[in-house]
Amino acid sequence: MAGSLLTAVVVIFSAVFAVYKWYLKQNQQDVEIERVKSEQCLLTYGILACLKGLKEQGCNGPVTEAIDKIEKHINKQAHDQED
């Protein structure tokens, strides 16, 4: 009887510990995702600045199209985050 009770306690503790480890891992992943999003935002603004510099030097066509697409994407993301 004591052996089965001990086994049950160990199983319950193991399950609770597994859930706790999963919770910690999710929080760590959330922090990492936010860091990556922030870095990606900075890179996007950097690329946009480079494209605008090329446009000022007279490059048109694909440069203008890329600028429009990036600006449209940035605006869409800004409005989606406000909801």
ROMARVEX-580510 format. One record per atom (N, C-alpha, C, O): x negated, y, z; residue number from 0; atom name. Coordinates in nm, 3 decimals, always signed. Last residue first. Layout:
# residues N
<u:X	v:Y	w:Z	pos:NUM	site:CA>;
...
END
This chain:
# residues 83
<u:+0.525	v:+4.666	w:-3.296	pos:82	site:N>;
<u:+0.653	v:+4.598	w:-3.269	pos:82	site:CA>;
<u:+0.655	v:+4.525	w:-3.140	pos:82	site:C>;
<u:+0.756	v:+4.463	w:-3.105	pos:82	site:O>;
<u:+0.267	v:+4.749	w:-3.337	pos:81	site:N>;
<u:+0.354	v:+4.836	w:-3.258	pos:81	site:CA>;
<u:+0.484	v:+4.767	w:-3.221	pos:81	site:C>;
<u:+0.547	v:+4.807	w:-3.123	pos:81	site:O>;
<u:+0.152	v:+4.570	w:-3.507	pos:80	site:N>;
<u:+0.111	v:+4.564	w:-3.367	pos:80	site:CA>;
<u:+0.199	v:+4.651	w:-3.279	pos:80	site:C>;
<u:+0.205	v:+4.629	w:-3.158	pos:80	site:O>;
<u:+0.255	v:+4.645	w:-3.752	pos:79	site:N>;
<u:+0.294	v:+4.515	w:-3.696	pos:79	site:CA>;
<u:+0.260	v:+4.507	w:-3.549	pos:79	site:C>;
<u:+0.333	v:+4.444	w:-3.473	pos:79	site:O>;
<u:+0.122	v:+4.886	w:-3.797	pos:78	site:N>;
<u:+0.266	v:+4.887	w:-3.772	pos:78	site:CA>;
<u:+0.315	v:+4.756	w:-3.714	pos:78	site:C>;
<u:+0.408	v:+4.756	w:-3.633	pos:78	site:O>;
<u:-0.139	v:+4.797	w:-3.833	pos:77	site:N>;
<u:-0.110	v:+4.896	w:-3.729	pos:77	site:CA>;
<u:+0.038	v:+4.897	w:-3.696	pos:77	site:C>;
<u:+0.076	v:+4.908	w:-3.579	pos:77	site:O>;
<u:-0.115	v:+4.628	w:-4.055	pos:76	site:N>;
<u:-0.155	v:+4.573	w:-3.925	pos:76	site:CA>;
<u:-0.121	v:+4.669	w:-3.812	pos:76	site:C>;
<u:-0.077	v:+4.625	w:-3.705	pos:76	site:O>;
<u:-0.051	v:+4.819	w:-4.251	pos:75	site:N>;
<u:+0.043	v:+4.711	w:-4.219	pos:75	site:CA>;
<u:+0.012	v:+4.652	w:-4.082	pos:75	site:C>;
<u:+0.102	v:+4.628	w:-4.002	pos:75	site:O>;
<u:-0.285	v:+4.974	w:-4.254	pos:74	site:N>;
<u:-0.157	v:+5.034	w:-4.216	pos:74	site:CA>;
<u:-0.055	v:+4.928	w:-4.176	pos:74	site:C>;
<u:+0.020	v:+4.945	w:-4.080	pos:74	site:O>;
<u:-0.467	v:+4.778	w:-4.343	pos:73	site:N>;
<u:-0.487	v:+4.845	w:-4.213	pos:73	site:CA>;
<u:-0.356	v:+4.906	w:-4.164	pos:73	site:C>;
<u:-0.319	v:+4.892	w:-4.047	pos:73	site:O>;
<u:-0.360	v:+4.720	w:-4.598	pos:72	site:N>;
<u:-0.370	v:+4.616	w:-4.495	pos:72	site:CA>;
<u:-0.384	v:+4.677	w:-4.356	pos:72	site:C>;
<u:-0.319	v:+4.633	w:-4.261	pos:72	site:O>;
<u:-0.393	v:+4.965	w:-4.725	pos:71	site:N>;
<u:-0.259	v:+4.908	w:-4.710	pos:71	site:CA>;
<u:-0.258	v:+4.803	w:-4.600	pos:71	site:C>;
<u:-0.166	v:+4.798	w:-4.518	pos:71	site:O>;
<u:-0.672	v:+4.983	w:-4.719	pos:70	site:N>;
<u:-0.591	v:+5.082	w:-4.647	pos:70	site:CA>;
<u:-0.448	v:+5.033	w:-4.626	pos:70	site:C>;
<u:-0.390	v:+5.056	w:-4.520	pos:70	site:O>;
<u:-0.734	v:+4.762	w:-4.883	pos:69	site:N>;
<u:-0.780	v:+4.766	w:-4.743	pos:69	site:CA>;
<u:-0.697	v:+4.865	w:-4.663	pos:69	site:C>;
<u:-0.656	v:+4.835	w:-4.551	pos:69	site:O>;
<u:-0.614	v:+4.839	w:-5.127	pos:68	site:N>;
<u:-0.574	v:+4.715	w:-5.059	pos:68	site:CA>;
<u:-0.613	v:+4.716	w:-4.911	pos:68	site:C>;
<u:-0.535	v:+4.676	w:-4.825	pos:68	site:O>;
<u:-0.752	v:+5.077	w:-5.187	pos:67	site:N>;
<u:-0.606	v:+5.078	w:-5.169	pos:67	site:CA>;
<u:-0.559	v:+4.954	w:-5.092	pos:67	site:C>;
<u:-0.474	v:+4.965	w:-5.004	pos:67	site:O>;
<u:-1.012	v:+4.977	w:-5.212	pos:66	site:N>;
<u:-0.981	v:+5.078	w:-5.110	pos:66	site:CA>;
<u:-0.832	v:+5.078	w:-5.081	pos:66	site:C>;
<u:-0.790	v:+5.079	w:-4.966	pos:66	site:O>;
<u:-0.978	v:+4.809	w:-5.434	pos:65	site:N>;
<u:-1.016	v:+4.752	w:-5.305	pos:65	site:CA>;
<u:-0.986	v:+4.849	w:-5.191	pos:65	site:C>;
<u:-0.939	v:+4.807	w:-5.085	pos:65	site:O>;
<u:-0.918	v:+4.999	w:-5.633	pos:64	site:N>;
<u:-0.822	v:+4.893	w:-5.601	pos:64	site:CA>;
<u:-0.851	v:+4.832	w:-5.463	pos:64	site:C>;
<u:-0.760	v:+4.808	w:-5.385	pos:64	site:O>;
<u:-1.155	v:+5.142	w:-5.639	pos:63	site:N>;
<u:-1.030	v:+5.209	w:-5.601	pos:63	site:CA>;
<u:-0.925	v:+5.107	w:-5.559	pos:63	site:C>;
<u:-0.853	v:+5.127	w:-5.462	pos:63	site:O>;
<u:-1.323	v:+4.935	w:-5.728	pos:62	site:N>;
<u:-1.351	v:+5.005	w:-5.602	pos:62	site:CA>;
<u:-1.223	v:+5.071	w:-5.551	pos:62	site:C>;
<u:-1.188	v:+5.058	w:-5.434	pos:62	site:O>;
<u:-1.227	v:+4.856	w:-5.978	pos:61	site:N>;
<u:-1.217	v:+4.764	w:-5.866	pos:61	site:CA>;
<u:-1.241	v:+4.830	w:-5.730	pos:61	site:C>;
<u:-1.186	v:+4.787	w:-5.629	pos:61	site:O>;
<u:-1.202	v:+5.183	w:-6.074	pos:60	site:N>;
<u:-1.155	v:+5.049	w:-6.107	pos:60	site:CA>;
<u:-1.143	v:+4.961	w:-5.985	pos:60	site:C>;
<u:-1.060	v:+4.987	w:-5.898	pos:60	site:O>;
<u:-1.507	v:+5.361	w:-6.012	pos:59	site:N>;
<u:-1.361	v:+5.349	w:-6.009	pos:59	site:CA>;
<u:-1.323	v:+5.205	w:-6.036	pos:59	site:C>;
<u:-1.406	v:+5.115	w:-6.022	pos:59	site:O>;
<u:-1.767	v:+5.555	w:-5.896	pos:58	site:N>;
<u:-1.724	v:+5.418	w:-5.924	pos:58	site:CA>;
<u:-1.572	v:+5.409	w:-5.909	pos:58	site:C>;
<u:-1.517	v:+5.446	w:-5.806	pos:58	site:O>;
<u:-1.845	v:+5.808	w:-5.819	pos:57	site:N>;
<u:-1.789	v:+5.790	w:-5.952	pos:57	site:CA>;
<u:-1.749	v:+5.648	w:-5.987	pos:57	site:C>;
<u:-1.702	v:+5.624	w:-6.098	pos:57	site:O>;
<u:-1.917	v:+5.856	w:-5.566	pos:56	site:N>;
<u:-2.026	v:+5.858	w:-5.664	pos:56	site:CA>;
<u:-1.976	v:+5.828	w:-5.805	pos:56	site:C>;
<u:-2.054	v:+5.824	w:-5.900	pos:56	site:O>;
<u:-1.684	v:+5.814	w:-5.431	pos:55	site:N>;
<u:-1.733	v:+5.952	w:-5.440	pos:55	site:CA>;
<u:-1.844	v:+5.966	w:-5.544	pos:55	site:C>;
<u:-1.864	v:+6.072	w:-5.601	pos:55	site:O>;
<u:-1.682	v:+5.535	w:-5.441	pos:54	site:N>;
<u:-1.583	v:+5.609	w:-5.518	pos:54	site:CA>;
<u:-1.625	v:+5.755	w:-5.536	pos:54	site:C>;
<u:-1.606	v:+5.813	w:-5.643	pos:54	site:O>;
<u:-1.887	v:+5.477	w:-5.262	pos:53	site:N>;
<u:-1.902	v:+5.440	w:-5.403	pos:53	site:CA>;
<u:-1.804	v:+5.519	w:-5.490	pos:53	site:C>;
<u:-1.838	v:+5.563	w:-5.600	pos:53	site:O>;
<u:-1.764	v:+5.570	w:-5.028	pos:52	site:N>;
<u:-1.888	v:+5.631	w:-5.075	pos:52	site:CA>;
<u:-1.913	v:+5.600	w:-5.222	pos:52	site:C>;
<u:-1.956	v:+5.687	w:-5.297	pos:52	site:O>;
<u:-1.555	v:+5.390	w:-5.010	pos:51	site:N>;
<u:-1.523	v:+5.532	w:-5.032	pos:51	site:CA>;
<u:-1.648	v:+5.608	w:-5.079	pos:51	site:C>;
<u:-1.637	v:+5.699	w:-5.161	pos:51	site:O>;
<u:-1.702	v:+5.159	w:-4.959	pos:50	site:N>;
<u:-1.625	v:+5.170	w:-5.083	pos:50	site:CA>;
<u:-1.589	v:+5.315	w:-5.113	pos:50	site:C>;
<u:-1.592	v:+5.357	w:-5.228	pos:50	site:O>;
<u:-1.807	v:+5.222	w:-4.707	pos:49	site:N>;
<u:-1.897	v:+5.197	w:-4.821	pos:49	site:CA>;
<u:-1.823	v:+5.213	w:-4.953	pos:49	site:C>;
<u:-1.875	v:+5.273	w:-5.047	pos:49	site:O>;
<u:-1.569	v:+5.239	w:-4.559	pos:48	site:N>;
<u:-1.656	v:+5.356	w:-4.572	pos:48	site:CA>;
<u:-1.751	v:+5.341	w:-4.690	pos:48	site:C>;
<u:-1.773	v:+5.436	w:-4.765	pos:48	site:O>;
<u:-1.482	v:+4.973	w:-4.579	pos:47	site:N>;
<u:-1.400	v:+5.081	w:-4.635	pos:47	site:CA>;
<u:-1.485	v:+5.208	w:-4.655	pos:47	site:C>;
<u:-1.472	v:+5.275	w:-4.757	pos:47	site:O>;
<u:-1.683	v:+4.848	w:-4.435	pos:46	site:N>;
<u:-1.668	v:+4.818	w:-4.578	pos:46	site:CA>;
<u:-1.587	v:+4.928	w:-4.646	pos:46	site:C>;
<u:-1.619	v:+4.970	w:-4.757	pos:46	site:O>;
<u:-1.627	v:+4.958	w:-4.182	pos:45	site:N>;
<u:-1.756	v:+4.978	w:-4.246	pos:45	site:CA>;
<u:-1.751	v:+4.954	w:-4.396	pos:45	site:C>;
<u:-1.806	v:+5.031	w:-4.474	pos:45	site:O>;
<u:-1.372	v:+4.859	w:-4.131	pos:44	site:N>;
<u:-1.391	v:+5.004	w:-4.144	pos:44	site:CA>;
<u:-1.525	v:+5.036	w:-4.210	pos:44	site:C>;
<u:-1.535	v:+5.133	w:-4.286	pos:44	site:O>;
<u:-1.440	v:+4.586	w:-4.119	pos:43	site:N>;
<u:-1.346	v:+4.634	w:-4.220	pos:43	site:CA>;
<u:-1.362	v:+4.784	w:-4.241	pos:43	site:C>;
<u:-1.364	v:+4.832	w:-4.355	pos:43	site:O>;
<u:-1.606	v:+4.580	w:-3.895	pos:42	site:N>;
<u:-1.660	v:+4.544	w:-4.027	pos:42	site:CA>;
<u:-1.571	v:+4.595	w:-4.139	pos:42	site:C>;
<u:-1.619	v:+4.642	w:-4.242	pos:42	site:O>;
<u:-1.421	v:+4.648	w:-3.695	pos:41	site:N>;
<u:-1.536	v:+4.735	w:-3.723	pos:41	site:CA>;
<u:-1.596	v:+4.707	w:-3.860	pos:41	site:C>;
<u:-1.633	v:+4.800	w:-3.932	pos:41	site:O>;
<u:-1.252	v:+4.424	w:-3.714	pos:40	site:N>;
<u:-1.199	v:+4.559	w:-3.738	pos:40	site:CA>;
<u:-1.313	v:+4.655	w:-3.772	pos:40	site:C>;
<u:-1.303	v:+4.733	w:-3.867	pos:40	site:O>;
<u:-1.422	v:+4.220	w:-3.636	pos:39	site:N>;
<u:-1.369	v:+4.220	w:-3.772	pos:39	site:CA>;
<u:-1.313	v:+4.357	w:-3.809	pos:39	site:C>;
<u:-1.326	v:+4.401	w:-3.923	pos:39	site:O>;
<u:-1.457	v:+4.288	w:-3.367	pos:38	site:N>;
<u:-1.572	v:+4.289	w:-3.458	pos:38	site:CA>;
<u:-1.526	v:+4.296	w:-3.603	pos:38	site:C>;
<u:-1.584	v:+4.368	w:-3.684	pos:38	site:O>;
<u:-1.196	v:+4.247	w:-3.276	pos:37	site:N>;
<u:-1.259	v:+4.378	w:-3.264	pos:37	site:CA>;
<u:-1.376	v:+4.391	w:-3.360	pos:37	site:C>;
<u:-1.392	v:+4.493	w:-3.427	pos:37	site:O>;
<u:-1.164	v:+3.973	w:-3.327	pos:36	site:N>;
<u:-1.076	v:+4.071	w:-3.392	pos:36	site:CA>;
<u:-1.138	v:+4.210	w:-3.389	pos:36	site:C>;
<u:-1.132	v:+4.284	w:-3.487	pos:36	site:O>;
<u:-1.358	v:+3.869	w:-3.154	pos:35	site:N>;
<u:-1.373	v:+3.850	w:-3.299	pos:35	site:CA>;
<u:-1.286	v:+3.950	w:-3.375	pos:35	site:C>;
<u:-1.330	v:+4.006	w:-3.475	pos:35	site:O>;
<u:-1.246	v:+3.940	w:-2.908	pos:34	site:N>;
<u:-1.379	v:+3.989	w:-2.944	pos:34	site:CA>;
<u:-1.400	v:+3.980	w:-3.096	pos:34	site:C>;
<u:-1.452	v:+4.072	w:-3.157	pos:34	site:O>;
<u:-1.006	v:+3.798	w:-2.916	pos:33	site:N>;
<u:-1.002	v:+3.944	w:-2.910	pos:33	site:CA>;
<u:-1.137	v:+4.005	w:-2.949	pos:33	site:C>;
<u:-1.142	v:+4.108	w:-3.014	pos:33	site:O>;
<u:-1.111	v:+3.537	w:-2.913	pos:32	site:N>;
<u:-1.032	v:+3.583	w:-3.027	pos:32	site:CA>;
<u:-1.026	v:+3.735	w:-3.030	pos:32	site:C>;
<u:-1.041	v:+3.795	w:-3.136	pos:32	site:O>;
<u:-1.228	v:+3.531	w:-2.657	pos:31	site:N>;
<u:-1.313	v:+3.518	w:-2.777	pos:31	site:CA>;
<u:-1.239	v:+3.568	w:-2.901	pos:31	site:C>;
<u:-1.299	v:+3.634	w:-2.986	pos:31	site:O>;
<u:-1.001	v:+3.547	w:-2.497	pos:30	site:N>;
<u:-1.104	v:+3.651	w:-2.488	pos:30	site:CA>;
<u:-1.191	v:+3.649	w:-2.613	pos:30	site:C>;
<u:-1.224	v:+3.754	w:-2.668	pos:30	site:O>;
<u:-0.875	v:+3.308	w:-2.572	pos:29	site:N>;
<u:-0.808	v:+3.436	w:-2.594	pos:29	site:CA>;
<u:-0.907	v:+3.551	w:-2.591	pos:29	site:C>;
<u:-0.899	v:+3.643	w:-2.673	pos:29	site:O>;
<u:-1.060	v:+3.119	w:-2.482	pos:28	site:N>;
<u:-1.037	v:+3.133	w:-2.625	pos:28	site:CA>;
<u:-0.968	v:+3.265	w:-2.657	pos:28	site:C>;
<u:-0.999	v:+3.328	w:-2.759	pos:28	site:O>;
<u:-1.030	v:+3.155	w:-2.207	pos:27	site:N>;
<u:-1.160	v:+3.182	w:-2.268	pos:27	site:CA>;
<u:-1.144	v:+3.201	w:-2.419	pos:27	site:C>;
<u:-1.208	v:+3.289	w:-2.478	pos:27	site:O>;
<u:-0.765	v:+3.069	w:-2.178	pos:26	site:N>;
<u:-0.802	v:+3.208	w:-2.145	pos:26	site:CA>;
<u:-0.934	v:+3.246	w:-2.209	pos:26	site:C>;
<u:-0.949	v:+3.358	w:-2.260	pos:26	site:O>;
<u:-0.795	v:+2.800	w:-2.251	pos:25	site:N>;
<u:-0.708	v:+2.889	w:-2.329	pos:25	site:CA>;
<u:-0.742	v:+3.036	w:-2.303	pos:25	site:C>;
<u:-0.748	v:+3.116	w:-2.396	pos:25	site:O>;
<u:-0.961	v:+2.708	w:-2.046	pos:24	site:N>;
<u:-1.010	v:+2.706	w:-2.183	pos:24	site:CA>;
<u:-0.926	v:+2.799	w:-2.272	pos:24	site:C>;
<u:-0.981	v:+2.868	w:-2.357	pos:24	site:O>;
<u:-0.790	v:+2.732	w:-1.826	pos:23	site:N>;
<u:-0.913	v:+2.811	w:-1.831	pos:23	site:CA>;
<u:-0.968	v:+2.820	w:-1.973	pos:23	site:C>;
<u:-1.015	v:+2.925	w:-2.016	pos:23	site:O>;
<u:-0.596	v:+2.541	w:-1.904	pos:22	site:N>;
<u:-0.559	v:+2.681	w:-1.883	pos:22	site:CA>;
<u:-0.682	v:+2.771	w:-1.891	pos:22	site:C>;
<u:-0.678	v:+2.876	w:-1.957	pos:22	site:O>;
<u:-0.749	v:+2.306	w:-1.897	pos:21	site:N>;
<u:-0.689	v:+2.349	w:-2.023	pos:21	site:CA>;
<u:-0.653	v:+2.498	w:-2.015	pos:21	site:C>;
<u:-0.677	v:+2.572	w:-2.111	pos:21	site:O>;
<u:-0.806	v:+2.294	w:-1.625	pos:20	site:N>;
<u:-0.916	v:+2.310	w:-1.720	pos:20	site:CA>;
<u:-0.864	v:+2.359	w:-1.854	pos:20	site:C>;
<u:-0.927	v:+2.443	w:-1.919	pos:20	site:O>;
<u:-0.542	v:+2.255	w:-1.530	pos:19	site:N>;
<u:-0.617	v:+2.373	w:-1.490	pos:19	site:CA>;
<u:-0.734	v:+2.399	w:-1.586	pos:19	site:C>;
<u:-0.758	v:+2.514	w:-1.625	pos:19	site:O>;
<u:-0.484	v:+2.003	w:-1.638	pos:18	site:N>;
<u:-0.404	v:+2.119	w:-1.677	pos:18	site:CA>;
<u:-0.478	v:+2.248	w:-1.644	pos:18	site:C>;
<u:-0.476	v:+2.342	w:-1.724	pos:18	site:O>;
<u:-0.675	v:+1.853	w:-1.500	pos:17	site:N>;
<u:-0.680	v:+1.860	w:-1.646	pos:17	site:CA>;
<u:-0.600	v:+1.980	w:-1.697	pos:17	site:C>;
<u:-0.644	v:+2.049	w:-1.789	pos:17	site:O>;
<u:-0.586	v:+1.883	w:-1.237	pos:16	site:N>;
<u:-0.717	v:+1.935	w:-1.274	pos:16	site:CA>;
<u:-0.729	v:+1.950	w:-1.425	pos:16	site:C>;
<u:-0.786	v:+2.048	w:-1.474	pos:16	site:O>;
<u:-0.343	v:+1.745	w:-1.254	pos:15	site:N>;
<u:-0.344	v:+1.888	w:-1.219	pos:15	site:CA>;
<u:-0.476	v:+1.952	w:-1.260	pos:15	site:C>;
<u:-0.477	v:+2.063	w:-1.312	pos:15	site:O>;
<u:-0.442	v:+1.488	w:-1.313	pos:14	site:N>;
<u:-0.352	v:+1.556	w:-1.407	pos:14	site:CA>;
<u:-0.351	v:+1.707	w:-1.380	pos:14	site:C>;
<u:-0.357	v:+1.786	w:-1.474	pos:14	site:O>;
<u:-0.592	v:+1.434	w:-1.084	pos:13	site:N>;
<u:-0.658	v:+1.437	w:-1.215	pos:13	site:CA>;
<u:-0.573	v:+1.511	w:-1.317	pos:13	site:C>;
<u:-0.625	v:+1.588	w:-1.398	pos:13	site:O>;
<u:-0.391	v:+1.433	w:-0.890	pos:12	site:N>;
<u:-0.497	v:+1.533	w:-0.884	pos:12	site:CA>;
<u:-0.568	v:+1.546	w:-1.018	pos:12	site:C>;
<u:-0.599	v:+1.657	w:-1.062	pos:12	site:O>;
<u:-0.248	v:+1.206	w:-0.978	pos:11	site:N>;
<u:-0.183	v:+1.337	w:-0.975	pos:11	site:CA>;
<u:-0.288	v:+1.448	w:-0.972	pos:11	site:C>;
<u:-0.275	v:+1.546	w:-1.045	pos:11	site:O>;
<u:-0.447	v:+1.010	w:-0.944	pos:10	site:N>;
<u:-0.388	v:+1.033	w:-1.077	pos:10	site:CA>;
<u:-0.323	v:+1.171	w:-1.082	pos:10	site:C>;
<u:-0.341	v:+1.244	w:-1.179	pos:10	site:O>;
<u:-0.491	v:+1.027	w:-0.667	pos:9	site:N>;
<u:-0.602	v:+1.053	w:-0.760	pos:9	site:CA>;
<u:-0.547	v:+1.084	w:-0.900	pos:9	site:C>;
<u:-0.597	v:+1.175	w:-0.966	pos:9	site:O>;
<u:-0.240	v:+0.948	w:-0.573	pos:8	site:N>;
<u:-0.292	v:+1.081	w:-0.540	pos:8	site:CA>;
<u:-0.404	v:+1.120	w:-0.637	pos:8	site:C>;
<u:-0.409	v:+1.234	w:-0.683	pos:8	site:O>;
<u:-0.230	v:+0.685	w:-0.671	pos:7	site:N>;
<u:-0.131	v:+0.783	w:-0.715	pos:7	site:CA>;
<u:-0.179	v:+0.925	w:-0.689	pos:7	site:C>;
<u:-0.161	v:+1.013	w:-0.773	pos:7	site:O>;
<u:-0.443	v:+0.571	w:-0.528	pos:6	site:N>;
<u:-0.447	v:+0.574	w:-0.674	pos:6	site:CA>;
<u:-0.350	v:+0.679	w:-0.728	pos:6	site:C>;
<u:-0.384	v:+0.755	w:-0.819	pos:6	site:O>;
<u:-0.342	v:+0.592	w:-0.268	pos:5	site:N>;
<u:-0.465	v:+0.662	w:-0.304	pos:5	site:CA>;
<u:-0.477	v:+0.676	w:-0.456	pos:5	site:C>;
<u:-0.516	v:+0.781	w:-0.506	pos:5	site:O>;
<u:-0.124	v:+0.419	w:-0.294	pos:4	site:N>;
<u:-0.102	v:+0.559	w:-0.259	pos:4	site:CA>;
<u:-0.223	v:+0.644	w:-0.298	pos:4	site:C>;
<u:-0.210	v:+0.753	w:-0.353	pos:4	site:O>;
<u:-0.253	v:+0.180	w:-0.344	pos:3	site:N>;
<u:-0.166	v:+0.235	w:-0.448	pos:3	site:CA>;
<u:-0.136	v:+0.382	w:-0.422	pos:3	site:C>;
<u:-0.123	v:+0.461	w:-0.516	pos:3	site:O>;
<u:-0.391	v:+0.152	w:-0.100	pos:2	site:N>;
<u:-0.464	v:+0.158	w:-0.226	pos:2	site:CA>;
<u:-0.380	v:+0.219	w:-0.337	pos:2	site:C>;
<u:-0.429	v:+0.300	w:-0.415	pos:2	site:O>;
<u:-0.189	v:+0.129	w:+0.085	pos:1	site:N>;
<u:-0.277	v:+0.246	w:+0.093	pos:1	site:CA>;
<u:-0.355	v:+0.264	w:-0.037	pos:1	site:C>;
<u:-0.381	v:+0.376	w:-0.080	pos:1	site:O>;
<u:-0.083	v:-0.119	w:+0.000	pos:0	site:N>;
<u:+0.000	v:+0.000	w:+0.000	pos:0	site:CA>;
<u:-0.088	v:+0.126	w:+0.000	pos:0	site:C>;
<u:-0.062	v:+0.219	w:-0.077	pos:0	site:O>;
END
